[in-house]
Amino acid sequence: MEFVIDPDIAFAKTISTDFYLNPEIFERSKEKIFAKSFQYIGTSDMLPENGSALPFTLLENYLDEPLLLTRDAEGKIHCLSNVCTHRGNILVNDLCKLKRLTCRYHGRQFDLSGKFMMMPQFQEVENFPTEADNLPQLPVFQFGKLLFTSLSCDANPDDFFGEMQERMAWYPMDELEFRPDLSKEFTVNANWALYCENYLEGFHIPFVHKGLNEILDFNKYTTELFRFSNLQIGIAKEGEPSFDLPFTSPDNGKNIAAYYFWVFPNMMFNFYPWGLSLNIIQPISPEETKVSFYSFVLDEEKFGHGAGADLETVEMEDEEVVEQVQKGIRSRFYTHGRYSVTREQGTHHFHSLLAKFIP
């Protein structure tokens, strides 16, 4: 099954509904899309001191890869496989502090960077140890306190995060405080890609989000495309909260209510004057998706105001329409749509990337 998106949005058709409905495509996406891109881990605060080791599962119930974060004696953070290279035992089960990783099955040891150290009763083994006896080490990208990794060592973080880092260089990422009390999870009865493409266009705002439309100037809403990411900018109407942008920002002088960055395939960075809402979209099945809203507060006094004031209401509005689309695409009378040239550049970009990653 081949997906082709015309690079000219004026002629292009939307991606075939097979992408959302075919279980084989859902399974292929694990290795073709999600294993080759960066995924959110958590924050550096999860490793409180040197010697900390924290196990986690990357995209649980989808990729299901057991991984391990460590902070070595010099304070460097590593992301490793949490599977012993001897017989496949899980190495660490809970957050702990240690000087080395020791497998409880047969005693194989690794340092906190994953390098093999020793193995009992292996003196007679020939050509041992080799590189294969080290724990696979995965790339770690850090943006402020936020940590990301990829199952592909070929994935370049600059390709995914570079434009966002540059555009938001003035933003005090290190001052963001994670607020679990303000963070939420939702289950959406729709394919993960439908949820993402809804996010990637402001076209629906006047029709779906009446409250948000009263805050944003829809006529000034813009989209910028990058290689594996894009940016939507919401301009505040007169009198509505906006960023106090420094002279170092390329957007200085604009009344920006929100920066909506999307990073392929499933991460949404929503910057507001009060802080950041990081949304992670996790596939569960072809027709079910888990959406996690992680709230990071910068200015408590601004929380609850402006474009990021009522995120749950906006989420409920989005869920309703996306779930209706999931029902609609099952119709035998629908396979493709067309794009608005001026309003759906982000969705066209997303579909183009999906077609590229799943040839």
N, C-alpha and C positions, 0 to 999 in steps of 0.2 A: 504494500500500500504506500503510495507516494503522495506527499503534500507539496503543492506548488502555489506560491503567492506571487503575483505579478509585482515587481518592484515599483511600478508606477501606481500609486494609490488611486488615481483617477480611473484606471482600467481594472484594478484588482477586485477579486471576489474574496470574501472571508473564507477562512479555513473550513474544510469539509466537516460536517457534523460527526463523521467517523472518529475524529480526534477525541471528541468528548464521550462517545458512546461505546467504542470498541474496547473490550477488556484487554486485548492484545496490545493496543497502543498504550493503554494505562501501564501495563507491565514493562513495555519497552522504554517508557519514559524514565523509569528508575535509573537505568544505566546510561541512556542516551542524553538525558536532560539533567536530572537531579544529581547524579554521581559526578558529573563533569562541571558543576557550578559550585558556588560557595553557599554555605548554609550557616545560619545563626547558631551559636553554641550557648551564649550567655554573657556574663560580664567577668572581668578580671577580679572583681570582689569575691567571686566564688572560690578563689585560691588565696586565702587570707595571709599566708606566710610562705617563705621558702621551705620546700619539702612537702608542700601540699599536693595531694593527688585526688582527682575527682573523676569518677566514671560517669559516662552518659551514653545514651543511645541516639545516634543521629537519625532524625526523622523517624521516630518510633512508629511501628506498624506500617512503615512504607520502605524506606531504605534499611531500617533496623540494623545499623552497623554499630557494634559495641566499640566505643572509643574511650580514651582516657586523656584528661588534661593534667599536666604536671607543672609545677614551678620548681626549677632546680635551685641549687645552692647559691647561684648568682642572680636569681630572680627571673630568669628567662622562662617564658611559658612555652610548653611543647604540647602538641596534640599527637597522640600515639594510638596504634591499635591496642585494644585492651585484651588481646588474645595471645596467650603464650605460644611462642614459635616451636615448642616441643610437641605438645599433644592437643593444643587448642583450648586449654582451660582459660576461663575468665580470670584475670589477674587481680583486679581490685573491684570490690563490691560496694564500698561506701567511701565518702570523703574521709581522708586520713592524712597523717603526716608521717613521712618515712624518709630514709636515706637512700634506699634502693627498692626496686620492685622485685619481690620474691614470689614465685609461683608456689601455691600451697599444695600442688599436686605432686611435683617431683623436685622442687627446690631450685629450678632455674632462676637466675638472677639477671637483672638489667639495671643500668643506671637510669636516672630520671629523664634522660634524653632518648631512652629506648635502646641504647647500645648494650649488646650482650656482655655479661661480666663473667659468669661461671655456671657450670652445670655438674652436679655430682654424678659419679659413676660413668663418665663419658671419656675416660682417658684412652680407651682403645679405639675410639671412633676416628676414622680417617677423614682428612679434608674438613676438619672442624676446628673452630667455628668459621662460618662464612657470613657474607652480608645477609643471607636469608635467615640467619639466627638472631639478627637484630629485630626489634619491633619496628614495623613500618611507621615512619614519621610523616605526618601530613602537614600541609602548609597552614600557618596560623596568620590571619590578618586581624589587626587590632585597630579599631576606629574609636578613639576615646577609650572608654572602658569596654566597649562592645567587642566580642570575639567571634570570629567566623573561621570555618575551615572548609576544605573541599576534599572529596575522596580521590580527586585527580591531582597529582603533583604537577601536571602541566597547566593547571588553571592559574592565570595571572590575575592577582587582585586588582591591579591597575585597570584592567579591561572592564571589571565589574564596578569598582568603587571610585576610580580615579576622578571622574568628573564631579561626583558628589563631594569628595574630599576637597577638591579645588574650589568649588563654588561655595562651600560652607567652611572654608579655612578660618574665617573670622569667628565661627560659632564655638563657644566653650564646651566642647564635647566632654572634657574631663570633669566638668562640674555637674553633669547630669546625675541625678540620684534615682535609682530604680525604686519604683513604688509598687510592690506586689498588691497592696490594698486597692490600687486604682487599675490594676491589670485584669483582663478578662479573657475568657475563652468562649468561642461559639462553635456550634456545629451547623453547617450549611448543607442542605440537601441538593447539592449541585456539584458538577465537576470543578476541580480546582482552577482550571484554565478559564472557565466562565467567570469565576469570581475575579480573577486577575484582570481580564479584559474589561470588565465593568469598571474597575478602578482606573484603568488606563485612559479613560476619556471623560472629559467634563461635560460632554454633550447632554448627558441625562440629568444634570444638576437642576435645571429649571423645572423638569417634569417629575423628578423623584424626590429631590431634597428641597422642599419649600423653605425650611428654616435656614439652611446653608445658603440658598439663593438670595436670601435677604441680606446676607453679610458680604458675599462676594460679588464683584462686578463681572458678570458673565461675559460681557463684550470684550473685556481685557484679559480673559483667561487664555493662557498660552501653554504650548507643549514644545519641549526641546528634546530631540532624539540623540542618543549616543550609541556606542557599540552594543553594550549589554545592559544598558540602563536608559532611563529617560526621566525628564523632569516636567511636572505640571506646576505652574505658578498661579496661585489664586490671589488676585488683587482685591484689597478691602474697599468696600464702599465708604464714602465720606462719613467720618465719625466712628467707624468700626476699628477694633484693635488691630494693630499691625506691628511689624518689627521696627525697632529703632536701629536701622542699619548703619554700620560704621563706614567711614570713607574707604576702607579697604575692601568693602563688598562691591562686586561689579553691579549690584542692583541698588546701590545707594541712591536715594531720592524717590524710590518707588514705595507705594503703600502696600507692601506684601503682607497678606494675612496668613499665608501658608506656603511652604515648599513641600510638594508631594513628589518625592523621589521613589522610583521603582527600580529594583535591581533584579535582573533575570535569574531564576524564573519566578520566584515566589516571595520576594521581600519588599516591603513598603515602608519607607522612612518618611513620616509625616512630621515636619518641623513646624511648630507653632511658637508664638512669643512665650508661652508658658513652659515649653519643653518639647519632648519627642514622643510620638506614639509610633512604636515599631510593630508592624503587623507581619506575622509569619503565616503563610498559607500552606497547610500540610495536607496532601492527598490522603484519603482514607480508602476510598473505592472510586470507581468511575462516576458515581453519583453521590458521593459524600465527601465533605471537606471540613477539616478543623482549622479555625481561624483564631490565632492568638494575638491579643493586643497587649503589648508590653509598654507600660507608661514610665517615662523618665522625666522627672520634674526639674526644671531649671529655676523658675520663679513661681513660688506658691501663690503669690498675690494675683498673678495673671491667670491662674488655672480657673477654668469654668467660664472663660470669656472668649469671644471671637470665634473663628472658624473651627477651632478644636474644642469647643465648649461642650457639645452634646454628642460625643462620638457614638454612644450606644444607640441613640435615635437614628443617626445616619446609618449605622450598621444594620439595624432592623429594616430600614428602608431598602438598603442594598440587598439584604438577604431575600426579601420578598420578591424583588424583581428578578434576581438571579435564579431563584428556585422556579419561578414561572418560565424563564427561558429554558431551564433544564427540561421542563415538561414539553415546551414547544419544539425543541430540536428533535424530539422523537417522532415528530410528524413525518409521514411519508411524502408530504408536499414541500418540505423544506430541507435543503442541503447547503445552500450558500446565501449570503447577503452581499451588499456592497458597502463601501465606506464613504463617510463624509470626508471630503478632501481637507476641509478646514478644522474639523472637530474630532476625527478619529485616527489621527496620525499614530498615537500611542498603541491603539489596538492593531493597526496594520503592522507596526514595528514588531509587536509581540508575536503575531501570527507568522511573520517572516522568520523570526528566530525559531519558532517551533518547527517550521518546515525545514529550516537549516539543520537543526539538531536531530530531527527524525526524518531522514531523507526517504 
